[in-house]
Amino acid sequence: MPTYFEKKQLVTPGELLAEGDYLAGNNTYAEDKKVYASRIGLANCDNKRVDVVALRSFYFPKIGDMVIGTVIEVGFSGWTVDIKAPYTALLRASDVLSRPFKPQNDELSQVLSGGDLIVAKIASYDRTHDPQLTVGEPGLGKITRGQITKVTPSKIPRVIGRKGSMISMIKQETGCQIILGLNGVILVTGKNPDEEDLAMAAIQKIENESHTSGLTDRVTQFLKEEKAKLEENKNE
Amino acid sequence: MNEKPEKLIDKKGLRLDGRKVDELRPVKIEVGILSNADGSAYIEHGKNKILAAAYGPREMHPKHLSQPDRMVLRCRYHMAPFSVGERKSPAPSRREIELSKVIRQSLEPSVFLEYYPRTGVDIFIEVLQADGGTRCASITAAALALADAGIPMRDLVVACAAGKVDDTVVLDLFDTEDKVGCADVPVAFMPNLNAVTLLQMDGILSTEEFEKAVNMAIEGCKKIYEIQKEALKTKYMLIQEEEEVEEE
């Protein structure tokens, strides 16, 4: 029962990864007791489970995921929202208004109109229906300030870091609030644009170097240097 | 080579472009060259120059074309007006519509269509320069574009043709051989699953010749597969190298 790859080896779709008693994990599939890769990525084997960390993928909705989306259309009883997934999501008016929605009393475009950004959670999704969003929890709803940056959805775990070490470090160093949408959209809110730019630069650095180890230390270093530069400019 | 040559294979057993009977044309592939597509690839197969781009999975438009149980693959094969000797009308011809379908069908078995119901993936193939065997080169490039878009696949698809010229079975026909020769057998192949996804024949071959041509084409596919795999890895290779440096 051999495996045919070294740890973190780059594999292409269709490459035979293991034969025999192995479990097909993420981005792999099994056929005739053989495990193959289904995406380009780095192969990993952990306790008889073969995984591929995809280097290229897209966001796929899952119930409970927090996402950041753009309102693209105001409908009769709700909004359609682009969440950077293969499906557009629906947000119902009654969910936003938290009371029964009456078309004669409420003008939906005054609550949210096209182009507005919202933080929402996926309330329901299955193969037969488009995902439905909810904003009925604290911290969710229309975004009124801050800046948006985007990363590949598969890199969100790297932005969070082990037990949230990376994200809490960036928050601490820049003094910004950061909301991660699992669809790869990130909202950064700080006291001034400089801080926001700093946090966004750090996030982009993570995206570009997400595959290297010791990243948290390097990002800390990067933020400290950039902060020093900002201070210098201010003093001048 | 405007007039019809009398002999396609000379006394030394070499073909018009100097290749041996079982020799491929030089193949060069690049992945991820279009920034606006979700995935893309460019292939130079001999004098063929082809661009392939993949978009999706995304919502189908028009919506009634979407399928409730699977993703829909759409494919457009198009030849640029300047891709051939005589200007070709940019409107899709009968041949292009047929090739679009043939290419789509040869890619469909490789993609996990059932994973993403009600969505669609669009593949656009643009032939910038044609010199025989464009359908095969298109399939090779389109499979890479799909992989580069991050769409889960069972295997890469790679294609190559074999045929008969001057009573000899040869590999990878170019334009003149295709037009003057006796037969052309394009084969698309999934190398890891050892499965054929496209098999066509144009012309007349005996059973033995046909078998020989198919086997020859599959051998050609395997050679191109190595180049195809390498091309896909090259785009992501930097990542792996950096990883190794980190670990030392």
Interface residues (C-beta under 8 A of the other chain):
Chain A: K8 Q9 L10 T12 P13 G14 E15 L16 N27 Y29 E31 Y36 S38 R39 I40 L42 A54 L55 R56 S57 F58 F60 P86 Y87 T88 R127 T128 E209 H211 T212 S213 G214
Chain B: D38 G39 G56 P57 R58 E59 P68 S110 F112 Y116 P117 R118 T119 A147 D148 A149 G150 P152 M153 R154 D155 L156 M190 P191 N192 L193 K229 L232 K233 Y236 M237 I239 Q240 E242 E243 E246 E247
